């Protein structure tokens, strides 16, 4: 006696279509979890990543000598890039998006401004 062809009701009884749905839901859940995790990581980097630089830049730096500013930056664990008339203080001089630019005049700090570069 030949066996009848499986219908949709019989397929769900064997678990084939239910297994595919579970796999699709698992993939969807993992993709959503990865998206949310990366979103939270970016927000945390933007907010907390520059906190040290912002704290450094908000100190009373105006009128201090270049050596005093460098010493304060070193104590905070920050890196310094020196250019003509400018000290750029960052967490990483090559890739940092959080910086504090100190404009210099006659060996003294004249202005300090924190930046976040995209």
C-alpha positions in Angstrom: 0.0 0.0 0.0 1.6 3.3 -1.0 1.9 6.1 1.6 -0.1 9.2 0.9 1.9 12.4 0.2 2.5 14.6 3.1 0.3 17.7 3.4 1.0 20.8 5.3 -0.6 19.4 8.4 1.6 16.3 8.2 4.7 18.5 7.7 4.1 20.4 10.9 3.6 17.1 12.7 7.1 16.0 11.6 8.6 19.3 12.7 10.2 20.5 9.4 8.5 23.8 9.1 8.5 24.5 12.8 12.3 24.0 12.9 12.8 26.5 10.0 10.7 29.1 11.9 12.8 28.6 15.0 16.0 29.1 13.1 14.7 32.2 11.4 13.6 33.6 14.7 17.0 32.8 16.2 18.8 34.6 13.3 16.5 37.6 13.7 17.1 37.7 17.4 20.9 37.5 17.0 20.9 40.2 14.3 18.8 42.5 16.5 21.1 41.8 19.5 24.2 42.6 17.4 22.7 45.8 16.1 21.6 47.0 19.6 25.0 46.0 21.1 26.9 48.0 18.5 24.6 51.0 18.9 25.1 51.0 22.7 28.9 50.6 22.2 29.0 53.7 19.9 26.9 55.8 22.3 29.2 54.7 25.2 32.3 55.6 23.2 31.0 59.0 22.3 29.8 59.8 25.8 32.4 58.2 28.1 35.3 58.0 25.7 36.0 61.7 25.8 35.2 62.3 29.5 38.9 62.4 30.4 39.7 64.9 27.6 36.7 67.1 28.5 37.6 67.1 32.2 41.2 68.1 31.3 40.0 70.9 29.0 37.5 72.2 31.6 40.4 72.9 34.1 41.7 76.4 34.6 44.4 76.2 31.9 44.3 79.8 30.7 47.5 81.5 31.7 49.4 78.4 32.5 52.8 77.7 30.9 53.2 75.1 28.2 55.2 72.9 30.6 52.5 73.1 33.2 49.8 72.1 30.7 52.0 69.2 29.5 52.5 68.0 33.0 48.7 68.1 33.7 48.0 66.2 30.5 50.6 63.6 31.4 49.1 63.1 34.9 45.7 62.6 33.2 47.2 59.9 31.0 46.7 61.9 27.8 48.9 62.2 24.7 50.2 65.6 23.4 50.8 66.6 19.8 52.6 69.9 19.6 52.4 72.2 16.6 53.2 75.8 16.0 51.1 77.8 18.4 48.9 74.8 19.4 48.9 71.9 21.8 46.5 69.1 20.9 45.7 66.9 23.8 44.1 63.5 23.0 43.6 60.0 24.3 45.4 58.7 21.2 47.3 61.1 18.8 46.6 59.0 15.6 43.0 58.0 15.9 41.3 59.9 18.7 38.1 61.8 18.0 38.2 63.5 21.4 40.6 66.3 21.5 41.4 69.5 23.5 43.1 72.2 21.5 45.2 74.6 23.6 46.1 77.8 21.7 49.5 79.2 22.8 50.9 82.6 22.8 54.3 83.5 24.2 54.7 80.2 26.0 51.3 80.5 27.8 47.9 78.9 27.2 45.5 81.5 25.7 42.4 79.3 25.1 41.2 75.8 25.5 38.5 74.1 23.6 37.3 70.5 23.6 36.2 68.9 20.2 34.6 65.7 19.0 35.6 64.9 15.4 33.5 62.6 13.3 
